[in-house]
Amino acid sequence: MASLSWTTIVVLASDWIIRIALAVRVIMRRSSVPVSLAWLLILLFMPFAGIALYLLIGENRLGQRRVQRYKRLSEEIDGETVAMWRHHHLDWNPEEDSYRQAARMGSAVSGLPPLTGNALELLSDSATMLDRLIADIDAAKHHCHLLYYIWMENSRGIDVAKAMMRAAQRGVQCRVIVDAVGSKPLLRSPLVERMREAGVRVLAALPVHPVRMLFARIDLRNHRKMAVIDGRIGFAGSQNITDETYKFNPRSGIGPWIDATVRLEGPAAHALQTVFLRDWLLDSEEEFESFESFFPEITPRRDPGSVLHVIPSGPGTRLDAVHQSFLSTIYAAREELVITTPYFVPDDATKSALCMAAMRGVEVLVVVPEVLDAPLVAAAARSHYLDLLDAGVEIHHYHAGLLHAKTMTADRKLAIIGSANVDMRSFWLNFEITLFIYDDDFSSLVRFMQKDYLNKSRRVRRDEWVQRSILLRFADNCAQLASPLL
């Protein structure tokens, strides 16, 4: 009995010592106040489980070896490409003051400059996007590089896989990166073995296993959706290698999925290439004697073309890149700001920026799906509505499917399309890719697409919103407490 009593005392004392030590660590890390308070509450009210939870997801640990390797690769690859762009006068210096600051911020946080001379195509239909990608793979001469969070083993996923196999069999270098969690079914399927047998190199990004859990946070994911063909053509946006039927459930109202992707030709394909090569070399054992063949010389266009700024972000050396670039865009807007995103859980800085934009006279519209596949995230999003509505922000619920397109337009002069949601996971946890496009004509095309989303949406009215039941409001506010950790 005495032995059991002492064992209990030792266990309880150890639990409190570890919790106090972790609480001190939380305070000393100087994270945002909401995040710090959330973890302190978890450590206080969740004995044992709070410790395990913090050790698993409490810090954005990518792993020291991985961080150092990523930093070295970034300096090595970016240094060569930036020098080449400047030599050919492809980097861009904006004349307009408001967007000059936004572009400078993007360059500072990403390490990559905005590039001129690009031809762009907006793909707002999933079938068209996949058809265009397959056609470009079939026409490839040197290499096909694909990086996607989710690659489904459905009919369209098989179509893309077959195109890659055909390319590999005619001597084209084919490399595929898929996230180890997002594409887990593919990595366990016979299809991936067939791809490898045909000569396609398939790599699982950020693998999850017990050893890695000791040194890195396992829910840090590679959420990018992009492709580079022959170093001249690129794709980037919100669509994975699947069609609009992904997770389609008519009974629950989830789906069809609505995405947006940009197909580009020009120097910006080089910028996407630098992102792919860094990610490939991070988890691959492949060594390259030279990167020159992946960056072919691109003949300058007679017309200036579109200016495109590739902003990669993630828990490596450029953690806050997309967040800071988003904030710069919001502050630069003078007349109108339209945002579409499936997962809308803004941090305090983003929420304040949106409210201040509306209060200074900018028409701010946020379009989100009426039905989401993540109920907790949807509840956390709703908890922010009243503050935004009070400031004059318009919120619209899209009812024609799950609006998965992550877009923003500012004054019809700047368009943003990418893989990043307006939430803390995209801002600080995931590897993302975002395109900032400084082109009035293309921005108008994106704005026209957003108008179609708005036509299929219902505006949330403040008077109706405040009349919701106390139980619903309480549930949403409880979800908000977890928003810094989502």
TISEDREN-802284 format. One line per 2 residues: for each residue x, y, z of C-alpha. Coordinates in steps of 0.5 Angstrom, whole numbers, plus 2048, in hexadecimal, padded with zeros to 3 digits. Layout:
<sites>
X Y Z ~ ...
</sites>
This chain:
<sites>
800 800 800 ~ 806 805 802
809 803 7FB ~ 803 805 7F7
802 80B 7FB ~ 809 80D 7FA
809 80B 7F2 ~ 803 810 7F2
806 815 7F5 ~ 80C 815 7F0
808 814 7EA ~ 803 81A 7EC
80A 81E 7EE ~ 80D 81D 7E7
807 81F 7E4 ~ 807 826 7E7
80E 827 7E6 ~ 80E 825 7DF
807 82A 7DE ~ 80B 82F 7E2
811 82F 7DD ~ 80D 82F 7D7
809 835 7D9 ~ 80F 838 7DA
811 836 7D3 ~ 80B 839 7D1
80C 840 7D4 ~ 813 840 7D2
812 83E 7CA ~ 80E 845 7CA
808 842 7C5 ~ 802 846 7C4
7FE 847 7CA ~ 7F8 843 7C8
7FC 83D 7C6 ~ 800 83E 7CD
7FA 83E 7D1 ~ 7F7 839 7CE
7FD 834 7CF ~ 7FD 836 7D6
7F6 835 7D7 ~ 7F7 82E 7D4
7FD 82C 7D9 ~ 7F9 82F 7DF
7F3 82B 7DE ~ 7F5 825 7DA
7FA 821 7DE ~ 7FE 81C 7DA
7FA 81D 7D4 ~ 7FC 824 7D4
804 822 7D4 ~ 803 81D 7CE
7FF 822 7CA ~ 804 827 7CB
80A 823 7C9 ~ 806 821 7C3
804 827 7C0 ~ 806 82D 7C5
80C 82F 7C1 ~ 80D 830 7B9
813 82B 7BA ~ 815 829 7B3
81B 826 7B5 ~ 822 829 7B6
825 825 7B0 ~ 820 826 7AC
81F 82E 7AD ~ 827 82F 7AC
826 82B 7A6 ~ 821 82F 7A3
824 835 7A5 ~ 82A 833 7A1
826 831 79B ~ 822 837 79B
829 83C 79B ~ 82C 837 796
826 837 791 ~ 823 83E 792
82A 841 791 ~ 82B 83E 78A
824 840 788 ~ 823 847 78A
82A 849 787 ~ 828 846 780
821 84A 781 ~ 825 850 782
82A 84F 77D ~ 824 84E 778
820 854 77B ~ 81A 850 77D
819 852 784 ~ 814 858 784
814 85E 788 ~ 80D 861 789
80B 868 787 ~ 805 869 78B
806 86B 793 ~ 801 866 796
803 860 793 ~ 80B 861 793
80A 860 79A ~ 807 85A 799
80B 857 794 ~ 811 859 798
80E 856 79E ~ 80D 84F 79A
815 850 798 ~ 817 851 79F
813 84B 7A2 ~ 814 846 79C
81B 847 79A ~ 818 847 793
816 84E 78E ~ 810 84F 78A
812 84D 783 ~ 80F 850 77C
80E 84D 776 ~ 809 847 778
803 845 774 ~ 7FD 843 778
7F7 83E 778 ~ 7F1 83E 77D
7EF 837 77E ~ 7E8 837 782
7E6 830 780 ~ 7E9 82A 783
7E8 826 77D ~ 7EB 82B 778
7F1 82C 77D ~ 7F3 824 77D
7F2 824 775 ~ 7F7 82A 775
7FC 827 779 ~ 7FB 820 776
7FC 823 76F ~ 803 827 771
805 821 774 ~ 804 81D 76E
808 823 76A ~ 80E 823 76F
815 822 76C ~ 81A 822 773
816 822 779 ~ 80F 822 77D
80F 824 784 ~ 809 823 788
808 825 78F ~ 801 824 792
7FE 823 799 ~ 7F9 81E 797
7F9 819 791 ~ 7F3 815 791
7F3 80E 78E ~ 7EC 810 78A
7EB 810 782 ~ 7EE 817 781
7F4 815 786 ~ 7F6 80F 782
7F5 813 77C ~ 7FB 818 77E
7FF 812 781 ~ 7FE 80F 77A
801 815 777 ~ 807 815 77B
808 80E 77A ~ 808 80F 772
80D 815 773 ~ 812 811 777
812 80B 772 ~ 814 810 76C
81A 813 770 ~ 817 819 774
819 81A 77B ~ 813 819 780
813 81B 787 ~ 80D 81B 78C
80C 81D 793 ~ 806 81C 797
804 81D 79E ~ 805 817 7A2
7FF 818 7A6 ~ 7FA 81B 7A0
7FC 816 79B ~ 7FD 810 7A0
7F8 80C 79C ~ 7FC 80D 795
802 80B 799 ~ 7FF 805 79B
7FC 803 794 ~ 7FE 7FF 78E
7FE 805 78A ~ 804 808 78D
808 802 78C ~ 806 802 785
809 809 784 ~ 80F 807 787
810 801 783 ~ 80F 806 77D
815 80A 77F ~ 811 810 783
814 812 789 ~ 80F 812 78F
811 815 796 ~ 80D 816 79C
80E 81D 79F ~ 80E 81D 7A7
80E 816 7A8 ~ 80A 814 7AF
80D 80F 7B3 ~ 80F 80E 7BB
816 810 7BA ~ 815 817 7B7
80F 818 7BC ~ 815 819 7C1
818 81F 7BD ~ 813 822 7B9
80C 824 7B9 ~ 808 81F 7B5
802 823 7B3 ~ 807 828 7AF
804 826 7A8 ~ 806 828 7A1
800 82B 79E ~ 803 82E 798
7FF 82C 791 ~ 804 82E 78B
807 82B 785 ~ 80D 82D 781
80E 82A 77A ~ 814 82B 776
816 831 77A ~ 811 835 776
80A 834 778 ~ 807 834 77F
801 832 783 ~ 7FF 835 789
7F9 836 78D ~ 7F4 832 792
7F2 82C 78E ~ 7F5 825 790
7F6 81F 78B ~ 7EF 81E 78B
7E8 820 789 ~ 7E2 824 78B
7DF 81D 78E ~ 7E4 81D 794
7E1 81B 79A ~ 7DA 81D 797
7D4 81C 79B ~ 7CE 81E 799
7CA 81C 79F ~ 7CF 821 7A4
7CF 826 79E ~ 7D7 825 79E
7D9 826 796 ~ 7DA 827 791
7E1 82A 792 ~ 7E2 831 78E
7E9 832 78D ~ 7EE 837 789
7F4 836 786 ~ 7F9 83B 782
7FD 838 77C ~ 803 83C 77B
808 83C 775 ~ 80E 841 777
814 842 77C ~ 80F 841 782
810 839 780 ~ 817 83A 782
815 83D 789 ~ 810 837 78A
816 832 788 ~ 81A 835 78D
814 833 792 ~ 814 82C 78F
81B 82B 78F ~ 81C 82D 797
816 828 799 ~ 819 823 795
820 823 797 ~ 81D 824 79E
81B 81D 79F ~ 81E 819 799
825 816 799 ~ 826 819 791
82C 81D 790 ~ 82D 822 78A
833 824 787 ~ 830 82A 784
829 82D 784 ~ 82A 831 77E
826 82C 779 ~ 820 82D 77E
820 835 77C ~ 820 836 775
821 83C 772 ~ 81A 840 770
81A 844 76A ~ 817 84B 76D
810 84D 76A ~ 80F 853 766
80A 855 76A ~ 80B 856 772
806 850 773 ~ 804 84F 77A
808 850 781 ~ 807 84A 785
80A 84A 78C ~ 80B 843 78F
80B 843 797 ~ 80D 83C 79A
80C 83B 7A1 ~ 80C 836 7A7
810 834 7AD ~ 817 834 7AA
81A 83B 7A9 ~ 814 83F 7A7
80F 83D 7AC ~ 80B 844 7AC
80C 845 7A4 ~ 804 845 7A2
801 848 7A8 ~ 806 84E 7A8
804 84F 7A0 ~ 7FD 84E 7A1
7FD 853 7A6 ~ 801 858 7A2
7FB 857 79C ~ 7F6 858 7A1
7F9 85F 7A3 ~ 7FA 861 79C
7F3 860 79A ~ 7F0 867 799
7E9 865 796 ~ 7E7 85E 796
7EA 857 799 ~ 7E6 850 797
7E9 84A 79B ~ 7E6 843 799
7E9 83D 79E ~ 7E6 837 7A0
7E9 837 7A7 ~ 7E9 83E 7AB
7EC 83E 7B1 ~ 7EF 845 7B1
7F5 847 7B7 ~ 7F4 84D 7BA
7F8 851 7B6 ~ 7F5 84F 7AF
7EE 850 7B3 ~ 7F0 857 7B5
7F3 859 7AE ~ 7EC 857 7AB
7E8 85B 7B0 ~ 7EC 861 7AF
7EC 860 7A7 ~ 7E4 860 7A8
7E4 866 7AC ~ 7E8 86A 7A8
7E3 869 7A2 ~ 7E6 863 79F
7E1 85F 79C ~ 7E3 858 7A0
7DF 852 79D ~ 7E1 84B 7A0
7DE 845 79D ~ 7DE 83E 7A0
7DA 837 79F ~ 7D3 837 7A3
7D5 82F 7A4 ~ 7DC 82D 7A6
7DF 827 7A7 ~ 7E3 829 7AD
7DD 82A 7B3 ~ 7E2 82D 7B8
7E5 832 7B3 ~ 7DF 834 7B1
7DC 836 7B8 ~ 7E3 839 7B9
7E2 83D 7B3 ~ 7DB 83F 7B5
7DD 842 7BC ~ 7E1 848 7B8
7DB 84A 7B4 ~ 7D8 84F 7B9
7DE 853 7B9 ~ 7DF 853 7B2
7D8 855 7B1 ~ 7D8 85A 7B6
7DE 85D 7B2 ~ 7DA 85D 7AB
7DD 857 7A8 ~ 7D8 853 7A4
7D8 84C 7A5 ~ 7D5 847 7A0
7D4 840 7A0 ~ 7D5 83C 799
7CF 837 798 ~ 7D1 833 792
7D6 82F 795 ~ 7DC 82F 799
7E0 835 797 ~ 7E7 833 797
7EA 838 793 ~ 7EF 83D 797
7EF 843 794 ~ 7F0 84B 795
7EF 851 791 ~ 7F1 858 793
7EE 85E 78F ~ 7EE 859 789
7F5 85B 788 ~ 7F8 855 78C
7F6 84E 78C ~ 7F8 848 791
7F7 841 790 ~ 7FA 83B 793
7FA 836 798 ~ 7FA 83A 79E
7F3 83B 7A2 ~ 7F2 841 7A7
7F3 83D 7AD ~ 7F9 83C 7B2
7FB 835 7AF ~ 7FC 838 7A8
800 83E 7AB ~ 804 83A 7B0
804 832 7B0 ~ 804 830 7A8
808 831 7A2 ~ 804 835 79E
805 838 797 ~ 801 83F 795
801 843 78F ~ 801 84B 78F
7FF 84D 788 ~ 800 855 786
7FC 855 780 ~ 7F5 859 77F
7F3 855 77A ~ 7F4 84E 77D
7F1 851 784 ~ 7EB 853 780
7EA 84C 77E ~ 7EB 849 785
7E6 84E 788 ~ 7E1 84C 782
7E2 845 785 ~ 7E1 847 78C
7DB 84B 78A ~ 7D8 844 787
7D9 842 78E ~ 7D6 848 791
7D0 846 78D ~ 7CF 83F 790
7D0 842 797 ~ 7CB 844 79C
7CD 84B 7A0 ~ 7CE 84A 7A8
7CA 84F 7AB ~ 7CC 852 7B2
7C4 853 7B4 ~ 7C3 84B 7B3
7CA 849 7B5 ~ 7C9 84C 7BC
7C2 849 7BD ~ 7C5 842 7BD
7C4 83E 7C3 ~ 7C9 83E 7C9
7CB 837 7C9 ~ 7CD 838 7C1
7D1 83E 7C3 ~ 7D4 83B 7C9
7D6 835 7C5 ~ 7DA 839 7C0
7DD 83D 7C5 ~ 7E0 837 7C8
7E3 835 7C2 ~ 7E6 83C 7C1
7EA 83A 7C7 ~ 7ED 834 7C3
7EF 839 7BD ~ 7F6 83A 7BF
7F7 833 7BF ~ 7F3 831 7B9
</sites>
